[in-house]
Amino acid sequence: MSSFGYIFSRLLKKARGSAIAGSVIHRTSKIESGSTIVRSNFDRHSFCGYDCTFIDCDVGAFCSIAGGVVAGGARHPMEYVSTSPVFLAHRDSVTTKFSRHPYRWTTRTTIGHDVWIGERCLIKAGVTIGHGAVVGMGSVVTKDVPPYAIVAGNPARLIRMRFQPHVIEALLKMEWWNLHDEELRRLAPHFPDPERMLRQEGLL
C-alpha cells in the first residue's frame, strides 16, 4: 500500500508539467515539473529539479541543479521614491497605476558548465557561477563564484576549491564539456582521476 501511495504521489508530482517561455532547452537536458523557465537557455546534458525558477539565465552543459532553486529575476527601482510597480509602465501583478514611468532592468545570470547547485539555493540576478563550481544546499549567492569553487551559506562564502590550481587551470584549458559525445565516451573511464586524465591528454 505504501509503495502504491509513493508511486501515485510521484505521478501526481510529474503531472503538473513545467512552464517554459522564450527559452531554449537542449534536447538532452531535462526540466522537471513545477519549474518555471523564462527567457533562459540550458545547454546539453543538464537538468534542474522540481519547483525551480530560472529567469533570464544561461545555464551551461552538464549542470546538476536540485529542486527549489531560484536564479535570476527582476529588480525594483530602489533609487525611485517607491519600489512599487504601480508607478511603472509595464504590466505587473497589480492593476492600479498612478503613473507609467518606463523602467526595464534586465541582466543575465550565468551558470557555467559542470556546475552543481544544491537544493533550495537562491541566486541573485546578474551573478556568474564559474565552470565546475559547487553551491551547497540552501545557499544565497549574491556574488560571482570562481570556477571550481565550493561555496555555501547565507551569503555564500568560499569553503574550498575542488582541485589544486594547476588542475583547475588544465581543466579550464581542456574545456571537456565542449567535446563531442564520442570523445567523452573515450575519456569517461578516466574521470575519477583528474590528474591522470590530464597527464594522459598532455595537459599536465
Stockholm file with secondary structure:
# STOCKHOLM 1.0

chainA/1-204         MSSFGYIFSRLLKKARGSAIAGSVIHRTSKIESGSTIVRSNFDRHSFCGYDCTFIDCDVGAFCSIAGGVVAGGARHPMEYVSTSPVFLAHRDSVTTKFSRHPYRWTTRTTIGHDVWIGERCLIKAGVTIGHGAVVGMGSVVTKDVPPYAIVAGNPARLIRMRFQPHVIEALLKMEWWNLHDEELRRLAPHFPDPERMLRQEGLL
#=GR chainA/1-204 SS CHHHHHHHHHHHHHHTCCEEESCEECTTCEECTTCEEESCEECTTCEECTTCEEESEEECTTCEECTTCEEECCCCCTTSSCCCGGGBSSCCSCCCCSCCBCCCCCCCEEECTTCEECTTCEECTTCEECTTCEECTTCEECSCBCTTEEEETTTTEEEEESSCHHHHHHHHHHCGGGSCHHHHHHHGGGTTCHHHHHHHTTCC
#=GC SS_cons         CHHHHHHHHHHHHHHTCCEEESCEECTTCEECTTCEEESCEECTTCEECTTCEEESEEECTTCEECTTCEEECCCCCTTSSCCCGGGBSSCCSCCCCSCCBCCCCCCCEEECTTCEECTTCEECTTCEECTTCEECTTCEECSCBCTTEEEETTTTEEEEESSCHHHHHHHHHHCGGGSCHHHHHHHGGGTTCHHHHHHHTTCC
//
